[in-house]
Amino acid sequence: MIKDFILPDIGEGIVECELVEWLVKEGDIITEDQAVADVSTDKALVQIPSMYDGKVTKLYYKEGDIAKVHAPLFAIELIEAGAAESGASPNTTSSDSTSTAPAKAAAIAPAQNNPTSASIAAVDDSADREFVRNTSRALTTPAVRRLARENSVDLANVPATGKNGRVLKEDMLNFLAGASSASTSSASATAGRPVAADRVEPIKGVKAVMARAMQESVSTIPHFTYMDEIDITDLVNLRLQLKAKYPDVKITMMPLFMKALSLAITEFPVLNSRLNSDCTELTYLSAHNIGMAVDSKVGLLVPNVKNVQNLSILELAQEISALTDSARSGRVSPETLKGGSITISNVGAIGGTAATPIINKPEVAIVALGKMQELPRFNAKGEVEARKIMTVSWSGDHRVIDGGTIARFCNRWKEFLEDPASMLMAMR
């Protein structure tokens, strides 16, 4: 029996998604719970598993198409009860009418979960097979991968300038224009080469959501920015001690920043509040759900750690590590993106010392962390010594927070970070 697989609900309010990559092809035998496709929603990259055992007979979308929720995604010829064990074809029922147990996965031909293997299996010619293998393994975005397919370009041949060997859009355009990023910068070396035509690309998925959210934030919230610098020398030393004591836990600076922020919020709860639409009520949130902006492969994501006020630094480190790994791959749970109360943006991990961050509405404040610099500073004896300094940039909602409040709040947060012992003493 042939049955349509209906694309299920994959997030609250999501009605469509982009089909990023098929992990199977027509004719493949697949098993229940096997991943069949990667789709990109407004929130994250989601993997769709099969609910049946059977053979894929038709894929209703091509990679890059927009698939509709509650519409057929692919067709599958179901393996009838006992068919796999008896060696019958998938549409042939077993001669034993009393057999009702589903066919065992072990009796089904092995399915290819790996998208590279699935792509290679669809190609007969050895040269084409090598092309697909190299293209599938290249580190890049779905948009660049689609551009490569449209122009029959092997991504393995495109000089990559992105982080960790990522092929950027500029790399692909330069390659198509006959002027790769690896070529000499001399004008004579590039003279006479064709210039790439302008290319229009729709803004969709996570990037579209971010664009709309940022536009609404700056157009409805009166922002103001407050900056200060923090000496985190002692905090860095504490982190090194914790790292040595707990080698199995990935302890970064973020758990310390986040815990100190939660302690400061306890004394200044207005930073963890929410204003209603007509500015008549202010809700003080009991949960410190602190978000952290992550530069993921599908765009900017802001997952949040729930109830930071109840977590130890060790528990925070484990939560942050898991969330960061999920966010960077684009596979975060929609639940982790909801309910944030205040946000930390660690732009210093990439570069830069200061910023003017945009508030993640409906929150009322956000802080951007600059990069840590080793700078000369005077100590208590008037002597110059090297200290580890970080600039922080706060943006506040001026309808709720005034300059004095955010200054006093930042000073308290700063005390916890510059004197980690005071932070440990304030923890319950």
Secondary structure as UniProt FT lines:
FT   STRAND          2..6
FT   TURN            12..13
FT   STRAND          16..22
FT   TURN            26..27
FT   STRAND          29..30
FT   TURN            32..33
FT   STRAND          35..40
FT   STRAND          45..49
FT   STRAND          54..59
FT   TURN            63..64
FT   STRAND          66..68
FT   TURN            69..70
FT   STRAND          72..78
FT   TURN            81..82
FT   HELIX           83..86
FT   TURN            90..91
FT   TURN            97..98
FT   HELIX           105..107
FT   HELIX           115..121
FT   HELIX           126..137
FT   HELIX           142..150
FT   TURN            151..152
FT   HELIX           155..157
FT   HELIX           163..165
FT   HELIX           169..176
FT   TURN            177..178
FT   TURN            181..182
FT   HELIX           187..190
FT   TURN            191..192
FT   HELIX           205..220
FT   STRAND          223..231
FT   HELIX           233..245
FT   TURN            247..248
FT   HELIX           254..267
FT   HELIX           269..272
FT   STRAND          273..275
FT   TURN            277..278
FT   STRAND          282..284
FT   STRAND          290..292
FT   STRAND          294..296
FT   TURN            297..298
FT   STRAND          299..301
FT   STRAND          304..305
FT   TURN            306..307
FT   HELIX           308..310
FT   HELIX           313..329
FT   HELIX           334..337
FT   STRAND          342..345
FT   HELIX           347..349
FT   TURN            361..362
FT   STRAND          365..369
FT   STRAND          373..378
FT   TURN            380..381
FT   STRAND          384..397
FT   TURN            398..400
FT   HELIX           403..418
FT   HELIX           420..426
//
